[in-house]
Amino acid sequence: MDNIVNNMWSFIDEVKDEIEGTHKLTNIVTDEFMATNTKYASLQELVDSFGKLENATDINNCPEFDHFISENTKFSSFQDILQNAAIEMIRKKFGT
């Protein structure tokens, strides 16, 4: 029984580290995620189609980009894409 409990705590620590860790944006919003959930093959293609972002830091601070996303995908905003992609990444990694 102790082994099961220790394995459970180890798993919880691993999930916590994964959630709290720093991740490259394209490791979260993967090409596979974009192709499956949007008409775009990649996050870069989505950004290029929008065409109004000067740099990567603008991606979170551009209401027009969120509007473009809501008009051209099933998501309401970039934050919505990011949250759904992160959930998918964690599910795939931990098999949930």
QUIKABEL-V493659 format. One record per run of one state. SS is the DSSP state (h for helix, s for strand, l for the rest). FROM is the first residue (numbers start at 1). TO is the last residue. If there is no record, write none. Layout:
BEGIN
{{SS & FROM & TO} {SS & FROM & TO}}
END
This chain:
BEGIN
{{l & 1 & 1} {h & 2 & 20} {l & 21 & 24} {h & 25 & 28} {l & 29 & 30} {h & 31 & 37} {l & 38 & 42} {h & 43 & 50} {l & 51 & 55} {h & 56 & 60} {l & 61 & 62} {h & 63 & 72} {l & 73 & 77} {h & 78 & 94} {l & 95 & 96}}
END
